[in-house]
Amino acid sequence: MRDLDVTIEAMSVVKTILSTPSAPAAIGPYSQAVRVGNLLFTSGQIPLDPVTQQVVEGGIVEQTTRVLENLKAIAEAAGSGLDEAVKATVFLRDFNDFAAMNAVYAQYFSPSGVEPPARTTVEVSRLPKDVLIEIDLIVRIP
């Protein structure tokens, strides 16, 4: 057996806070997103209009659309896009909304030729501002 001399050099990874006016401002002590290396970790986005900071009117279709537009704006501000998402976590207030949410989600994450990210979807008893949905992402930055 041959001895190997292995040197491990500690990598310094910078944590960068990202914020864009194209998505709702944080409503608590958190960041819209944090970049570490070539990965972007978004905070959970709820269906707030980025201009008014108010919950959008409508049901699960309208709320899912707003959430995904917010996430798209954050990813683009980081120099990436939803096509680079590697993991999504979806929180639904009512799992009966799954099919309608999934139809909107597919428009953003499964267009022709795009591989969708890994995903976890769970039903929760309550979400901030009593919204119907919250989604967070991990996105690769090319």
N, C-alpha and C positions, 0 to 999 in steps of 0.2 A: 504494500500500500504506500502511495506517495503522499508526503506531507504537503499541504497547500498553505501558502502564506496569504491570508485574506485580510485586506484592509477595508474596514467599513468607515466611510466618511459620513459624518452627520450632515444631513441636508437641511438647509435653512429654508423653510417654506413660509412665505409671507401670507398673512391673512389680510385681505383687502375688503373693505365694506363697500357695497354697491348701493346706490340710490338713484332713482330716476323719477322725474315728475310725470312720466308717462304711465306710472302705476301708482296706486294709492300710497300715501305716506304711512309709515308705521304708526299704529294707534297704541303703542306700548313701548316698553324698553327692549326693542329688538330691531334688527336691520332688515331691509327688504331682501337682501341677499348678501352672502359672503363668498368671496372667491379664495380658494386655496389651490395653488398650482393651476392646473388646467381644468379644475372643477368648480362649478358654481352651485351653491346650496341656497335655494330660495326659502324664505319663510312661507308659511301657509298663506295663500291668498284667498280672500273671500270676495264676494261680488260687490266690491265698492267701486263706484265711479271715481276715477283718479282726479277729476276736476272738482266734483262736489263733495267727495268723501262720504257719499250716501249710498246705501244699499240700492242696487238697481231694482226696478219694479219687475214683476213677472214671476214665473215659476222656475223650475229646474233648468229648462232650456236656456232662458235668458240669463240665469245666474251662472250656469256653467260657461256660457259664452263669455261673460264678463271676466270670470276668473281666468280663463285661458287667454284672453286678450291681455290681462294684467301680467300673467306669466310670460307671454310672448314679448311684451315690452321690456321686462326685466332681462330676459335672455338676450334680446337684441342690444340692450344698453351695455351688456358685457361683451359684445362682439360675437354672439352666438345666435342660436335660434332653437325653436322647439324640435327641429329635426335632429338636434344633438342631445336631446334629453335621454338620460340613461335609466332614470328611476323616477316614478311618480307615486305619490301617496294621496289617495282620494278619501275624504271624509264626507259621508252622506248622512243627513239627518234622518232620512227615510230610505231604506233599501228598495222600496217600491219605485223609487226614482232612478234606479240603476239603468234600465234600458234607455230612457230618454237622455240621461247623462252620457251614457256610452256612445250614443249616436252622435252627439256633439263632439265628444272627446275624439272619436274616430276621424272627424273632419280635420282636426288639428294634428293628430299624431299618426294617422294611417293613410295619408294621401298616397297615390300610386308611387311605388318605388321606395317608400320610406318605411324603415323598420321601427315599430313602436317601442317605447321604453318598457322596461319591467314595471309592474304596477301592483300596488296593494290597494284594495278598496275595503273600507270598513264602515259600518253604521255606528253613529255616535248619538248620544242622547241630546246633546245640545252643542251649538257652535256659536262663536262670537256674533253679537248683534242678531241672534236667532236666524241666521241665514240657513240655506238648504245645503250648501256645499263649501268645502275648503279643499284646496289642492296645494301640495308643495312638490318641488322638483329638485333633482340633481341633474345638472346639464354640463356636458363636456364643452370646453372652449377650445376650438381648433387653433 
